[in-house]
Amino acid sequence: MLTQTAIATIKATAPVLAEHGVTITQRFYERLFQAHPELKNLFNVRHQQTGEQHRALAAAVLAYATHIDNLPALGPAVTRMTHKHASLNVQPSQYSIVGEHLLAAIEEVLGEAATADFLGAWAEAYEALADILIGAERALYDDAAARPGGWRGWRNFVVRRKRKESDVITSFFLEPEDGKPLADFKPGQYVSVAVDAPRLGLQHVRQYSLSDAPNGRSYRISVRREGELSEHAAGYVSNLLHNHVNPGDVVRITPPFGAFHIDVAASTPVVLISGGVGLTPLVSMLNAVLKNTEREVVFVHGARNSSVHAMKERVKASADTNRRLTSIVFYDAPLDSDVQGYDHDHVGLVDLRRVAKSVLKPDADYYVCGPMPFMRMQVEMLKSLGVAQARLHYEVFGTDVLGK
């Protein structure tokens, strides 16, 4: 429990963190990786190079300082963070390491302004936050291990099949190497996949949404190829998977985690809205809903054109044979060969106003996934159309203290 003195000190020093936050976090990561190079395995190297990791941590520290007297306001962000940490198999001992180097970076950057009272309050605040995260993550680990077919930490999976879904997306069908049962998951959740990068002397870890309904035997991830195969380029891991991971190969993954998932026990209508590769967790939701419930489903998807539109034939076939499913497709740059009315329904970016009669359903739950600008646009549009915040659910893939 934080003392009132510590809370007052943290609130008073929030402006200092706002001014120097990125400099502090940059120095923090330099210190951390110099002392513990093995922790590089937990981080996206590209995000370190671009400074995205530094900015994200600075924003997280500032948010914590700003809401130190009202921590429930950070609930959704803390939930996302703990699921991501669990997916990366973050351990309690790593929190003390992070705390040591974060406080040292604050003292180093602020100099004389970092008084004993200042540092003492921040040490107390960090310990309180670490206790919250460690406790929440312990519960997630215990739950994952206790499920039938569940496990803790990393587990070896064999790639049984690869299937090209579009010019840029490939699906990987994964089965446990030990042949033992496989835990179900909540449709919409993700797994972490570890891929070795020998030239860097590291393993790279990325999260990928599970893209099919649970079946107790295998998991499917559908990976978009990004960038190029260069150790320092965005998309290095996706290119390794596309180019060098083949049927028979073994990859390591952690149990499914993630707070973005559908309630398969509900009976209300479901509206799924995706852009690009954001359709992968929504296809998992779609398949689970059609398989296990009688709920009405509307699936709105946006892509450039048919060449990059993954799983389009399977979703179309489901819509053609199931009256409960309405599929609506937007292409913003259709090919000459794309037939409106077959490959796509509308030309342009996804505009929910154009299909409001189909997507506005009483008591519907709305699930949105895609690039951040896409999600922001769709969420704001849904709000403007009268959809309550409580009905809106969306995935946020970003950077955390010990995260992607």
N, C-alpha and C positions, 0 to 999 in steps of 0.2 A: 504494500500500500504506500503510495507516494505521500510524503508529508506536504502540508500546505506551504511550507517555506520553499520546498523544491518546486512545487507547482508555480508559485509566484515568480521564482527565478527563471524558470523555463519560459513562462509567458513574457517576461520582460526582455529576455534575450532573443526572442523569435525574430525581431528585425535584423539582428546581427547575423543570424543564420540565413536570412533572406538575401542579405548583401554578399556574404562570403560563402554561401553553401556549395556552389560548384567547385570553387577552389579547394574547399575542405574535402569534398568527396573525391576529387582528383588525387589529392595527396593521400587520402585514405587508401585508395586502391593501389597506388604506388607502394606504399608501406606494406599493405596486406600481401601483395603478390611477391614482393621481395623476401618477406619473412616466411611465407607459406605458398610457394609456387604451385603446390598440388591443388590449391583451391581454384586455380584457373579452370580446372575441369568443370566447375559449376557455372561458368559464365560464358556468355556469348562474346567471343573475341571481337567480332565486328562492332558490337555495341560499345565495347571499351574503346576501340579506335575512333569511332565517330563522336564519342562523348555522351551518347545517349544514356549509358549506364550511370554516368556521373550526374547528369541532369535529373534522372529519375530518382536516384537516391537523395539528392538535395531536396527535391520536391517532397519526398516521403518524410524526411526529417523535419522539414518546415511544417508539413501538415500535422505531424505528431506534436510539435511544439505549439502550434496554433490551437489544437483541440485537446491539450493535455488535461484540461479540467472538464472535458466532455468526451471521453474516449469512445462511448457507444456510437458517436457520429462517424467514427472510422471503421465501424463494423464491417461493411461490405468490402472495403479495401483490405482489411486484416484477413477476412475469409479468403479472398483471392490469393493473398500472399501465403497463407498457411498451406493452401492446397498446392501452390506451385513449389513451395519448399519441400513438402512431403513428396511431390513427384520427383524432385531432385535428390531425395534421400538426405536432406540436410540433417545434421546431428547436433544434439544439445551442446557438445563441446565446442562447436564452431561458433556459437554465439559469443562465448567469452573471448575468442580470438578476434572476432569482428569488433566487439566492444572496446577491447584494448587499443586497436589501431584507429578506430574512429575517434576516441577521446584524445589519443596522441596527435592525430591530425588536427583536431580542433585547437588544441594547445599550441601546436606548431604554427598554424596559420594566424591565429588571433594574437599570439604573443602575450603581452602584459594584460590585455583585455580579458584573457582567460584566467580569471582569479580562482583562488581555491574554492570559494563558494560557487562560482560558475561551474567549474569542473565537477564539484561534488554533486550539484543538482543534476547535471547531465548524466553522471554515472548512475545516480539513483533512478533517473527516468529510463535510461537504457536497460537497466536490470529489470525494471518493472515490465517494460515492453517485451524483453526476452522471455520472461516468465510466462507471459500471456501466449506468446507464439509457441514456445516449447510445449506448453500444456495442450494447446489446440492440435499441434502436430503429433504429439504422442497419441491423442485420441484417434487421429486419422490413421496412423500406422497400425494401431491396435485393431481398428475396424477393418482395414484392408487385409490384415493377416487372419482375422477371425472368419471371414466369409468362406463358404465352401469353395475350394479351389483358389483361395487367396494366398498371399505371401507378403513378405516384408523385404524391402530393399530391391536389389537387382535380381533379375531372373533371365536365363537364357531362352531365347525363342528362335525357332528355325523359320526361315522364309520358305514357305511352301509354294507360293505362286507370286508372280508379278503380272499386273494387267494394266495396259495403257488405257487410260480413261479419256485423254485428250492429248493435244500436242504438248501440253505442259504438265499434266497431272498423271501420276502412276500410282496404282494401288498395290500394297504389299499385304499378303495374307500370312499371318504369323501364328505358329502353334508352339506350345511349350516343348522345349527340347527333352524334358524329363518324361513326357507323355502323361503327366498327371492331369487331373481336372483343372479347368480354368474358370476363374471367378467371373461372374456377371458384373455389369457396370451400369451406371445410370446414363441413358442415351444423351450425348452431348459432352461427356467427359473425355479426357485426353490421357495419353501415356507419355512418359519421357523415353526417348530412344538414344542410346549411347553408341557413337560411331568413333572408332579409333582414327586419329590423324597422325600417322607415324612421323611425318616430316616435322610436325610441331612438337612431338613428344607429349601429346595430350589426347584426351578423349573429348569429343564434342558431344554435348547433350542438347537435344531440342525436344519440344513438346509437339505432338501431333494428335489431332482429334481422332477418335475412333469413328469410323465412317460406316458402320453397319450395326444393326441391332445385336444385342448379346445372343450368343448361341451355345455357350458352355464349352466350345471346342477351340475356337480361334478368334483372333482379333484382326481387324482390317484397318490400316491407316492409308490415307490417300494424300500423297505428297506432291506439292507444286514445285517444279524446278525453278529456282531463283538464281539470277546472276550467272556466275561461271565457276568452274572448278579451280579456284585459287585460294590458298590458305587465308588470304587477307581480304577476300571478296565476300559480299553478301551472297548467301545461297550456297556456301561451300558444302554444308552438310546435305542439303537437298540434292546437289549434284553428285556427291559421293553415293547417296542412296540410288539415284537414277542410273548412274554409270557403272558402279562397282559392286553393288549388293544384289545378289542374284539368288534364285531358288537353290536351297541347300545351305546357304550361308547362315551364320548365327549372329543375332544382334541381342543386346541386353536392354531390357525395359523394366520400368517400375510399375507398380499397380496403377489402375486408373484412378485419377483424381480430377477435381474441378467442380466449382460451385455452379457452373452453367450446365443445367440439365433439365430435362422435361419430367414432369410428374406423370408417370404412366398410369397412376391410379385415378387421375382426374377424368371428368366426363365432358368438360367444356370444349368448345371449338379451339383448334390450334391454327395459328398463322405463322408460317416459317418464311423468313425474308433473308436472302443471302446474296452476296456479291462475290464473284470469283471463287477462289478455293474455300471461302467461308461456307460453302454448301456442305462441306464434309460432316461437321457435327449434326447439321440439320437433316442430312440423309439418314443418319443413325436414328434421329428422333422420328423421322417419317416412317422408316421401316418398323420401328418398335410400336408406333401408334397403330399402323395398319394391321400389324400382326396380333396385337394384344387388346385392342379397344375398338369401340364403334364410333369414335370421335370424328367429327367433320374436320378436314384438313385443307388449308389453302397454302400452296407453296409458290412464293414469288422469288424468282432468281434473275440476276443480272449478269451478263457476260459480254465480252466484245463481240463474239460470233461463235459459230458452231465448232470451229477448230479448237477453241479453248474451253468449250462447255462440256464439263465432265459429267458422266452418268446420265446424259440427257435422254437416251433411248430407254433406259430402265425407269426413270421417273415418268416419262411419257407413257410407257406401257402400263405402269401402275395407275395413272390417271385414266387411261382408256378403258381399263377393266374394273375400276373402283369408283362408284358414284360419290363416295365420301371425299375424294381427293380432287381438288381443282388446282391445276398447274398453270402458272402464268410466267412467261419468259420474256425478258427485255434484252435485245441486242443493241448496243450503241454503235457498233461498226460492222453490220452484217456483210457477209461475203456475197458476191453475185450469185453463188449457188444456194444461199440460204433462202428457204421458202417461208415467207410469212404465213402463219397459220399452221405450219408444220414444225419447223425448227424453232420459231419464235412467234410471239403474239404481238409484240410492240417494238418499235424502233426508238432508241434513245436510252438515256439512263433510267434506272428504276424510279418511277414517279407514282407513288401510292395514290395520289389524287386521281389518276387516270383509271385506277382499278378499285376505287373506294367501295363501290357496291359489293365487290367480292371479298375485300379484306376486312371490312368493318362488320364484325360479328358480335352480337350480344355476349358479354362475359368471356370473350375469347382471350387466350393467352398468346402473346406475341414474342417470338424468338428471333433475334437478329444477329447475324454474324457476317463478317467481311472486313475489308480494310477500315481503319479507324474513321476516315472521312465519310465513307459509305454508311457506317453504323450511326455516326452522329447525325447525318442527314435523315436517315430513316426514323430514328428515334424522335427527332424534333418534328418530323412530319406527322408521325403517329400522335404525338401530343397535340399538335395543332388540329388534328382530326377528332380530338376528343377522347383518345385512349388514356386511361388512368395509368400513372406511373407504376402502380402495383402490378399491372398486367404486362409490363415491359421487361424482357429478359434479354441480356446481351453478353457476349463473351468479350473479355478484354485481355489480349495478349500483349504484355509489355515487360518492362524491366522492374525488378524489385531488388531489395538489399542483397539477397542471395538468390538471384533468379535469372530468368531467361535473357 
